[in-house]
Amino acid sequence: WLKFGVPCFGMCDDVVLVTGGRGLVGRALQVVQHEWSAKWHFVHSGDADLTDLGSTQALFERLQPTVVIHLAARVGGLFANMADQIGFFEQNLAINQNVVKCCHASNVDRAIFCLSTCVFPAVVELPMSEKHIHEGPPHPSNEGYAYSKRMLECLVRYYRQAHGRQWLCIIPTNIYGPYDNFSLQDGHVVPALIHKCYLAARDLTPFTVAGSGKPLRQFIFSEDLARAIVLLVKGGYCRDNSSVIVCPDDGDELSIEQVSSAIVGACGFSGAVELDPSLPDGIFRKTASNRKLRALLGEQFSFTPFSDGIAKTVVWFRDNFSHARK
């Protein structure tokens, strides 16, 4: 039968294990889980220590998954990564190796493994595509984390080749949405700016945005990524593809100044907005191509307009300010 215009190979007796089930994308999958009549298990670090093989094996033996969506990772901001390259490399390598080993031992034939655009080389042809993953060193600021994710892509590809597994690595661009990390120090650009604008509105101070505001980025609302994950597994697209970039279309890039303006509007902020060009911009452009994704899911797959996604995220942050990650 068909749903969303693609054939559905996922059956109602599927048992879906989601690692990192309380994170940004895991929470979004909870919102869209009704689109797949399966038994879902959203697990977090309190349920199992994925850096430990025995603990990971016990989790798989207890839940007996038929499908795995692996989102769990040790993540951190720029300075956290720079301060502990060894820790980010070793812990993520252990997590990924253990989950992959248990997927194979439990005969999990369909799985999604989440990478990051940081896997791409620091110097790369634009737009980036799946073929560019290993064509040069990643940016040195987070190379420990980036190489651990590259090794995950290798593992998945090797198991596909040796055992015919229908395992797929997804590479999303900048994800945002409810349940994000809104830390001013360690959060990514959208949640950090939302938090900053919220405080500026509350304290009647200017809203200051670091840098010139000119760099361009592609943003994906967390629930759009969750819908794409469900469709990729249910549609059987893990069978013939080892990796796919998940991002809006090339022309949907936004400047940081445009992002800030959208946040100002969603927050109802009426104070002064100031750009601080004395602070670094980072890489000007990191355009990724979603050509393969479009070939798989078709043009009918729609992305939430950025203004709508920001509005939902701001409302969630306001309503959950006291206990949001920040």
C-alpha positions, 0 to 999 in steps of 0.5 A: 500500500502507499502513504505519502506517495511511496510504497510502505515496506514497514509492517505493523509488527515492526519494533523500532528502537530509537537511540538518543530518544530524548534528544532533538530528533528523537523527540521529533520522531515521537511527534510523527510516530503515528505515521508508522504503525510499529512498536516504538522504543525511545531510549536514552542514556539512563536505559543503557550505556551504549559505550559498553558492549554488554549494556548495549547487548542487554538493551537489544536482547530486551527489546528485540528490535527489527528496525534501529534508528541510531541518533545517540552521540556525545555532542558538544559545542566548539570549545568542548570539542577542541578541549577533548578531541580524544573523548569525542572520538573514543566515546562516539567510536565506542557507541557506534561500534557497539550499536552496529555490532548489536544490530548485526548480531540481532539480525536488524536488517533495516537501520538508519544511522545519523551522521553530521555535515561536519564529516565533510572536508573543511575545503570541499566542492560546493554543493557538497554531495554524498561522494565528498565525505572522505575527500579531505580532512574535516575542520580541525576544530571538531575532527575527533567527532567528525572522524568518529562519524566518518568511521560509522559511515565506513562500518555501515558500508562494510556491513552492507557489502558483506552481509547485504544489510539495508542500513542507511546513513543520513547526513542532515544539515543544521537541525533546529526545533523543540527540545534543542540545546539552547545553551548560549555557549554550546548551542548551535546558531538557531537555539542560541540566538532564540535564547539570546533574543528571549533574554534581550526581550526580557531584560530590555537590552539590545539583541546582539548577533555575532559576526557580519550576519552574511554567512549562509546556511541550510536549516531543517526543522526537526519534524521534517527530518523525522518524517524523512527518516520514517519515509526512508525506512518504510519506503524501502530506500535503505536497500539501495543507498548507503548514505543520503543528505537530508536538507532543504533545496539549494535555493533555500539557504538563509543568511544569519541576518535573515535567521536573526530577523525571523527570530526577532519576529517570532519573539516579538522583540522590538528592541535594537538588533546589533551585528558585531562584525568584530567576532568571526563568521566562520565558513561563509557557505556550506551548501549541501545538495539534496538531489539524491533525497529528492530522487528518492522521496520526490518533489511532493516531500515538503519542508516546513517554511523557516518562519513557521518552524522558528515560530513553533520553536520559540513558543516551545522555548517560552513555554518550557524555559524553566527546564529546557536544555540551556 
